[in-house]
Amino acid sequence: MNHYNFMSAIDQSISEGVKRGILHLTQEGDLTTDNLIHINDSALVNFTSCSYLGLEHDERLKRAAIAAVEKYGVQFSESRAYVSIELYRELEELMSDIFEAPTIIAPTTTLAHLSAIPVILDSEDAVIADQQLHNSVLSGINVFRANWPIHFEVLRHNRLDLLKERIETLQKTYKRVWYFADGIYSMFGDRCPADEIFNLLESYPSFHTYIDDAHSMSILGKNGKGYILSNHTIHDRMIVASSMAKAFATGGGILVFPNKELARRVRACGAPFNSSGPLQPATLGAAVASAKIHLTDEISELQAELANRIKYASALFKETSLPLISNFDSGIFFVGTSRAELAYTIMERMIKRGFLLNIGVFPAVSKNHSGIRFTITALQSYDQIQNMVKTLNEVFFETLAAHQYSVDQIYNAFKVVARLDDRPVGEFIDEQSAGKE
C-alpha cells in the first residue's frame, strides 16, 4: 500500500464514522458530575472519558486554576528556554516527589516524546518497538530515524520471550538495545509485563527501555505514580513518560528520568523544549493542586473507588458472552467485532439507547480488529455501569444476528482463546502492526 492509498483508507474509515454521527462529535452545554454528556440535543451516559478519577470537577483544582489566571494572566507566552513562571518549578518538584525521581514537564505527552527520544537515541543503537506502541511514541522514534540511520524493528505484542532473543542477538552488533512499550495499552487496556522487563534490565547491561505509562497515571501506584513504577523504582536504564491529561485531570506531559544529568540533557537539547510554547497558568495552577492531592492519602481512596467500579464492571461482563479483548483491571475495555461495519452499527444503536462509547477502527487498530472501546471512571454510578453492560449485550448480539456473524469468528480474527466463565480472554496476539492493513 502506497502513502496515498494509506491516507485514503484512513480518510474513508474516519469519514464513515463522521457520516454516521459517532465521530467528531461536539459536547453542548455544561459538564457536571452526573456523567452525562450532551450531544445533538441528547443526554448520553458517558463511557468515553480518560479522566478516570473525575478530578476535573474538584473545587481545589478549579480554584487553583482561577488563582493562577488572576496572578499571571491567561497566558505566559515565552519559550521555557528563556523564562517560565514559578509554577513550573513548583510542579516539577512535586512531580519528582510523586515519582521519587527527576522529572520534566512538557506541554503534552506527545511533545515529551518528541523532546526526549531524539536526544536519548544514538545511531549505534538498535530500537525495538512493541507492536501496539502508541503512535505518539512512534512519532518520536521516527523523528530520529528521519535524520539518522538506526536499526528498527517491531516486536509481536508483549512477547518478552522474543524480546529476550532479540536482545541477545542485537547486543552483539549494537551498543544499546532499546525497547519502546506502553505501560497500559490505550486501545485494548492490557498491560506490559513490567516484572519481566525489570528482570531483562538486570540481566542485560546493553538493554534500555522507554515506557509510555500515560493511562495508569494517578490510578495506580504509590502517590499515583502509575503501573510501571508501582512495584519498582525507576531503573538506571529506563525512562518513563506519563500524562497529566487523563486521570491527573489537568493537561501536560511528564518525563521521569533515572538521574538529574539525563533530565538536564533532555531539557537542554530537546527541540520542543527550546521552541514550543509552555503550559499556560490555569493548567499549571490546577496541576500543582492535583499534585498536592496525589501526595496525600486521598489518592489511595480515589484509586480504591475506581477499582471497585472496574471490578463491578468486570463481574457484569463475565456474566455475558461478549468477546472482551482485554484484561479486566485497567479501566479500559474493548469488545471485539472484527469487522468495522459491526462496530459502526453497534455504536449508532448504543447512542440511540442513550450511551456514548468509542469505536476502535482503522487506523487505531488493524482492519480486522475493529471493536467497541469504553472506559470505566469514578463518575459513573453503579446503575449506569449495569445499564450500559445490559444494553451493550442486547445491542451487540442483535447486530451480530442481523449480519449473520458469530462470536467464534470474532475470536478467530483476534487469535484469542474463547473466554471461559471464570477467567478473562486469552492473550491477544496480532501478526500485524496496529493501524496497518
C-alpha positions as CSV (number, residue, x, y, z in Angstrom):
1,M,0.0,0.0,0.0
2,N,1.5,3.4,-1.0
3,H,1.2,6.5,1.0
4,Y,-1.8,8.0,-0.9
5,N,-3.8,4.8,-0.6
6,F,-2.9,4.5,3.1
7,M,-4.2,8.1,3.7
8,S,-7.3,7.3,1.6
9,A,-8.0,4.3,3.8
10,I,-7.8,6.4,6.9
11,D,-10.0,9.1,5.4
12,Q,-12.6,6.5,4.4
13,S,-12.6,4.9,7.9
14,I,-12.9,8.2,9.8
15,S,-15.3,9.8,7.4
16,E,-17.7,6.8,7.7
17,G,-17.8,7.4,11.5
18,V,-18.4,11.1,11.0
19,K,-21.2,10.4,8.5
20,R,-22.9,8.0,10.9
21,G,-22.8,10.6,13.8
22,I,-20.4,8.7,16.0
23,L,-17.1,10.6,15.4
24,H,-16.1,14.3,15.6
25,L,-18.9,15.0,18.0
26,T,-19.4,18.2,20.0
27,Q,-20.4,18.4,23.6
28,E,-23.1,21.0,24.2
29,G,-23.7,22.9,27.5
30,D,-22.2,22.3,30.9
31,L,-20.4,19.2,32.1
32,T,-21.3,18.1,35.6
33,T,-20.6,15.1,37.9
34,D,-23.7,13.2,36.8
35,N,-21.6,11.7,34.0
36,L,-24.0,12.9,31.3
37,I,-22.6,14.3,28.0
38,H,-24.9,16.4,25.8
39,I,-24.7,15.8,22.1
40,N,-27.2,16.7,19.4
41,D,-29.8,17.6,22.0
42,S,-29.5,14.2,23.6
43,A,-28.1,13.5,27.1
44,L,-25.9,10.4,26.8
45,V,-24.3,8.4,29.7
46,N,-20.5,8.9,29.1
47,F,-18.2,5.9,28.8
48,T,-15.5,7.6,26.8
49,S,-13.6,9.7,29.3
50,C,-9.9,9.0,30.2
51,S,-10.3,11.2,33.3
52,Y,-10.7,8.1,35.4
53,L,-10.9,9.7,38.8
54,G,-13.2,12.6,37.9
55,L,-10.8,15.2,39.4
56,E,-11.6,17.8,36.7
57,H,-14.6,18.7,38.9
58,D,-12.6,19.0,42.1
59,E,-13.1,22.5,43.6
60,R,-9.4,22.7,44.7
61,L,-8.3,22.4,41.0
62,K,-10.8,24.9,39.8
63,R,-9.8,27.5,42.5
64,A,-6.1,27.0,41.8
65,A,-6.6,27.5,38.0
66,I,-8.6,30.7,38.7
67,A,-6.0,32.0,41.1
68,A,-3.2,31.3,38.6
69,V,-5.0,33.3,35.9
70,E,-5.6,36.2,38.3
71,K,-1.9,36.2,39.3
72,Y,-0.3,35.6,35.9
73,G,-2.9,36.3,33.2
74,V,-4.5,33.9,30.9
75,Q,-1.1,33.1,29.2
76,F,2.6,33.5,29.7
77,S,3.8,33.4,26.1
78,E,7.5,32.6,26.3
79,S,9.5,29.5,25.5
80,R,10.9,27.8,28.6
81,A,14.3,28.1,27.1
82,Y,14.1,31.8,28.1
83,V,11.9,32.1,31.1
84,S,9.0,30.3,32.8
85,I,6.7,31.2,35.7
86,E,7.5,29.8,39.1
87,L,4.5,27.3,39.0
88,Y,6.6,25.2,36.6
89,R,9.4,24.8,39.1
90,E,6.9,24.0,41.9
91,L,5.1,21.5,39.7
92,E,8.3,19.7,38.7
93,E,9.4,19.5,42.4
94,L,6.1,18.0,43.3
95,M,6.2,15.5,40.4
96,S,9.7,14.5,41.4
97,D,8.3,13.7,44.9
98,I,5.5,11.7,43.4
99,F,7.8,9.6,41.2
100,E,10.7,9.7,43.6
101,A,12.9,10.5,40.6
102,P,13.9,13.6,38.5
103,T,11.1,14.8,36.2
104,I,10.5,17.4,33.4
105,I,7.1,18.8,32.5
106,A,6.2,19.1,28.8
107,P,3.1,20.9,27.2
108,T,1.8,17.5,26.1
109,T,2.9,13.8,26.3
110,T,3.4,13.8,22.5
111,L,5.8,16.8,22.8
112,A,7.5,15.0,25.7
113,H,8.3,12.0,23.3
114,L,9.4,14.4,20.6
115,S,11.7,16.1,23.0
116,A,13.3,13.1,24.7
117,I,13.5,10.3,22.2
118,P,15.7,12.1,19.6
119,V,18.1,13.1,22.4
120,I,18.4,9.7,24.1
121,L,18.9,7.6,20.9
122,D,22.2,7.2,19.0
123,S,22.9,5.8,15.5
124,E,24.8,2.9,17.1
125,D,21.6,1.8,18.9
126,A,19.0,-0.8,17.9
127,V,15.4,0.1,18.5
128,I,12.6,-2.5,19.1
129,A,9.0,-1.2,19.2
130,D,6.1,-3.2,20.7
131,Q,3.5,-3.9,18.0
132,Q,0.9,-1.9,19.9
133,L,3.1,1.0,20.8
134,H,1.2,4.3,20.9
135,N,1.6,6.3,17.8
136,S,2.8,9.4,19.7
137,V,5.9,7.4,20.9
138,L,6.5,6.1,17.4
139,S,6.4,9.7,16.1
140,G,9.3,10.5,18.4
141,I,11.3,7.5,17.1
142,N,10.6,8.5,13.5
143,V,11.9,12.0,14.1
144,F,15.3,10.4,14.9
145,R,15.0,7.9,12.0
146,A,14.4,10.7,9.6
147,N,17.8,12.2,10.3
148,W,20.0,9.3,11.4
149,P,20.3,5.7,10.3
150,I,19.3,3.3,13.1
151,H,18.2,-0.3,13.3
152,F,14.5,-0.5,13.9
153,E,12.1,-3.4,14.2
154,V,8.6,-4.2,15.5
155,L,8.1,-7.0,18.1
156,R,4.9,-9.0,18.4
157,H,2.8,-7.6,21.2
158,N,4.0,-8.3,24.7
159,R,6.2,-11.2,23.6
160,L,9.0,-10.9,26.1
161,D,10.4,-14.3,25.2
162,L,11.0,-12.9,21.7
163,L,12.4,-9.7,23.1
164,K,15.0,-11.7,25.1
165,E,16.1,-13.5,21.9
166,R,16.4,-10.2,20.0
167,I,18.4,-8.6,22.8
168,E,20.9,-11.5,22.8
169,T,21.3,-11.2,19.1
170,L,21.3,-7.4,18.7
171,Q,23.7,-6.7,21.5
172,K,26.5,-8.5,19.6
173,T,26.3,-5.7,16.9
174,Y,24.8,-2.6,18.6
175,K,26.0,-0.6,21.6
176,R,22.5,-0.4,23.2
177,V,19.2,-2.2,22.6
178,W,16.1,-0.1,23.3
179,Y,12.6,-1.4,23.8
180,F,9.7,1.0,23.5
181,A,6.4,0.0,25.0
182,D,3.3,1.3,26.8
183,G,2.6,0.6,30.5
184,I,-1.2,0.2,29.8
185,Y,-2.0,0.0,26.1
186,S,-4.6,2.6,25.2
187,M,-6.8,0.6,22.8
188,F,-7.1,-2.8,24.4
189,G,-6.3,-1.9,28.0
190,D,-3.8,-4.7,28.6
191,R,-0.5,-4.2,30.5
192,C,3.1,-4.7,29.5
193,P,4.9,-7.4,31.6
194,A,6.6,-5.0,34.0
195,D,8.4,-7.5,36.2
196,E,9.8,-9.3,33.2
197,I,11.1,-6.0,31.8
198,F,12.9,-5.2,35.0
199,N,14.4,-8.7,35.0
200,L,15.7,-8.2,31.5
201,L,17.2,-4.8,32.6
202,E,19.1,-6.6,35.4
203,S,20.2,-9.5,33.0
204,Y,21.4,-7.5,30.0
205,P,23.6,-4.4,30.6
206,S,23.1,-3.3,27.0
207,F,19.3,-3.2,27.4
208,H,17.4,0.1,27.8
209,T,13.7,0.8,27.8
210,Y,11.3,3.7,27.3
211,I,7.8,3.2,28.7
212,D,4.7,5.4,28.0
213,D,2.6,4.9,31.1
214,A,0.0,7.6,30.4
215,H,-3.1,5.6,31.0
216,S,-2.1,4.5,34.5
217,M,-1.0,7.9,35.9
218,S,-2.9,8.6,39.1
219,I,-5.0,5.4,39.2
220,L,-2.2,3.0,40.2
221,G,0.9,3.1,42.4
222,K,2.0,5.0,45.4
223,N,1.0,8.6,45.1
224,G,-0.5,7.7,41.7
225,K,2.9,7.2,40.0
226,G,1.4,4.7,37.7
227,Y,1.7,1.0,36.8
228,I,5.2,0.6,35.6
229,L,6.7,2.0,38.8
230,S,4.1,0.8,41.2
231,N,6.3,-2.1,42.4
232,H,9.7,-0.8,41.3
233,T,11.9,2.2,41.5
234,I,13.0,3.6,38.1
235,H,15.9,1.6,36.6
236,D,19.2,3.3,35.7
237,R,18.5,2.4,32.0
238,M,14.8,3.3,31.9
239,I,12.8,6.4,31.0
240,V,9.1,6.7,31.8
241,A,6.7,9.1,30.1
242,S,3.3,9.9,31.5
243,S,0.4,12.2,31.2
244,M,-1.4,14.9,33.2
245,A,-4.3,14.9,30.6
246,K,-6.1,11.8,31.8
247,A,-6.7,10.8,35.5
248,F,-4.5,13.6,36.7
249,A,-7.1,15.9,35.2
250,T,-5.2,19.0,34.1
251,G,-3.1,18.7,30.9
252,G,0.5,18.3,30.0
253,G,3.1,15.5,29.8
254,I,5.7,14.1,32.2
255,L,9.1,12.7,31.7
256,V,10.7,10.6,34.5
257,F,14.4,10.0,34.5
258,P,16.8,7.8,36.5
259,N,19.2,10.7,37.2
260,K,19.4,14.5,37.0
261,E,22.1,14.7,34.4
262,L,19.9,12.8,31.8
263,A,17.0,15.1,32.7
264,R,19.2,18.1,32.2
265,R,20.4,17.0,28.8
266,V,16.9,16.4,27.5
267,R,15.8,19.8,28.9
268,A,18.7,21.4,27.1
269,C,18.7,19.6,23.8
270,G,15.1,18.5,23.3
271,A,13.9,20.7,20.4
272,P,10.3,21.3,21.6
273,F,11.6,22.4,25.0
274,N,13.5,25.2,23.1
275,S,10.9,26.1,20.6
276,S,7.4,25.2,21.8
277,G,5.1,27.3,23.9
278,P,4.6,26.5,27.6
279,L,1.7,25.2,29.6
280,Q,-0.4,28.2,30.5
281,P,-1.0,29.5,34.0
282,A,-4.5,28.0,34.5
283,T,-3.3,24.5,33.7
284,L,-0.1,24.9,35.8
285,G,-2.1,26.1,38.8
286,A,-4.6,23.2,38.5
287,A,-1.7,20.7,38.1
288,V,0.0,21.9,41.3
289,A,-3.2,21.4,43.2
290,S,-3.7,18.0,41.7
291,A,-0.1,17.0,42.5
292,K,-0.6,18.0,46.2
293,I,-3.7,15.7,46.4
294,H,-1.5,12.9,44.9
295,L,0.9,13.4,47.8
296,T,-1.8,12.7,50.4
297,D,-3.6,9.5,51.4
298,E,-6.7,10.8,49.5
299,I,-5.3,9.5,46.2
300,S,-5.4,6.0,47.6
301,E,-9.1,6.5,48.5
302,L,-9.8,7.7,44.9
303,Q,-7.9,4.8,43.5
304,A,-10.0,2.4,45.6
305,E,-13.3,3.9,44.4
306,L,-12.3,3.5,40.8
307,A,-11.0,-0.1,41.4
308,N,-14.4,-1.1,42.9
309,R,-16.2,0.2,39.8
310,I,-13.8,-1.6,37.5
311,K,-14.3,-4.9,39.5
312,Y,-18.1,-4.4,39.3
313,A,-18.0,-3.9,35.5
314,S,-15.7,-6.9,35.1
315,A,-18.1,-9.1,37.1
316,L,-21.0,-8.0,34.9
317,F,-19.2,-8.7,31.7
318,K,-18.2,-12.1,32.9
319,E,-21.9,-12.9,33.1
320,T,-22.3,-12.1,29.4
321,S,-20.9,-13.8,26.2
322,L,-19.4,-10.6,24.9
323,P,-15.9,-11.1,23.3
324,L,-13.8,-8.9,25.6
325,I,-10.3,-8.5,24.0
326,S,-8.7,-7.1,27.1
327,N,-7.8,-7.6,30.7
328,F,-10.3,-6.7,33.4
329,D,-8.4,-4.4,35.6
330,S,-7.2,-1.3,33.7
331,G,-10.3,0.8,33.3
332,I,-10.2,0.3,29.5
333,F,-12.4,-2.3,28.0
334,F,-12.6,-3.5,24.4
335,V,-15.3,-5.7,22.9
336,G,-14.2,-7.1,19.6
337,T,-16.3,-7.0,16.5
338,S,-13.6,-7.8,13.9
339,R,-15.5,-6.1,11.2
340,A,-15.7,-2.3,11.2
341,E,-19.3,-2.3,9.9
342,L,-20.4,-4.1,13.1
343,A,-18.6,-1.5,15.3
344,Y,-20.3,1.4,13.4
345,T,-23.7,-0.2,13.7
346,I,-23.4,-1.1,17.4
347,M,-22.2,2.5,18.2
348,E,-25.2,4.0,16.3
349,R,-27.6,1.8,18.3
350,M,-25.9,2.5,21.6
351,I,-26.2,6.3,21.1
352,K,-29.9,5.8,20.3
353,R,-30.2,3.9,23.5
354,G,-28.5,6.7,25.5
355,F,-24.9,5.6,25.9
356,L,-21.8,7.1,24.4
357,L,-18.9,4.7,23.8
358,N,-15.9,4.8,21.5
359,I,-15.3,2.8,18.3
360,G,-11.9,1.2,17.6
361,V,-11.4,1.1,13.9
362,F,-8.6,1.6,11.4
363,P,-6.1,3.3,11.8
364,A,-6.3,2.9,15.6
365,V,-6.4,-0.8,15.1
366,S,-5.7,-3.1,12.1
367,K,-8.7,-3.6,9.8
368,N,-9.8,-7.0,11.0
369,H,-9.5,-5.9,14.7
370,S,-12.3,-3.4,15.0
371,G,-14.4,-3.2,18.1
372,I,-16.1,-1.1,20.8
373,R,-13.9,0.6,23.3
374,F,-15.1,2.2,26.5
375,T,-13.7,3.3,29.9
376,I,-14.8,3.0,33.5
377,T,-14.4,6.1,35.6
378,A,-15.2,7.2,39.2
379,L,-18.0,9.5,37.9
380,Q,-20.1,6.6,36.6
381,S,-22.7,5.3,39.0
382,Y,-23.1,1.5,39.5
383,D,-26.6,1.8,38.0
384,Q,-25.1,3.5,34.9
385,I,-22.5,0.7,34.5
386,Q,-25.1,-2.0,35.0
387,N,-27.5,-0.5,32.4
388,M,-24.7,0.1,29.9
389,V,-23.5,-3.6,30.1
390,K,-27.0,-4.9,29.8
391,T,-27.8,-2.6,26.8
392,L,-24.5,-3.4,25.1
393,N,-25.1,-7.1,25.5
394,E,-28.5,-6.7,23.8
395,V,-27.4,-4.5,21.0
396,F,-24.3,-6.5,20.3
397,F,-26.0,-9.8,19.7
398,E,-28.9,-8.2,17.8
399,T,-26.3,-6.7,15.5
400,L,-24.4,-10.0,15.1
401,A,-27.6,-11.8,14.3
402,A,-28.6,-9.2,11.7
403,H,-25.2,-9.5,10.0
404,Q,-25.1,-13.3,10.3
405,Y,-21.8,-13.1,12.2
406,S,-20.6,-15.1,15.2
407,V,-18.6,-14.6,18.4
408,D,-16.3,-17.5,17.3
409,Q,-15.5,-15.6,14.1
410,I,-14.5,-12.6,16.2
411,Y,-12.2,-14.7,18.4
412,N,-10.6,-16.2,15.4
413,A,-10.0,-12.8,13.9
414,F,-8.3,-11.7,17.1
415,K,-6.5,-15.0,17.5
416,V,-7.5,-15.5,21.1
417,V,-8.9,-18.4,23.0
418,A,-12.6,-18.0,23.8
419,R,-13.3,-16.7,27.3
420,L,-14.4,-19.2,30.0
421,D,-16.8,-18.2,32.7
422,D,-14.1,-18.0,35.4
423,R,-11.2,-16.3,33.6
424,P,-10.5,-13.4,31.2
425,V,-9.9,-13.7,27.5
426,G,-6.5,-15.2,26.5
427,E,-3.6,-13.0,25.5
428,F,-4.3,-11.0,22.3
429,I,-1.6,-11.8,19.7
430,D,-1.6,-9.9,16.4
431,E,0.7,-10.7,13.5
432,Q,0.3,-7.2,12.1
433,S,1.2,-3.8,13.4
434,A,-1.7,-1.8,14.8
435,G,-3.0,0.8,12.4
436,K,-1.8,-1.0,9.4
437,E,-3.5,-3.3,6.9
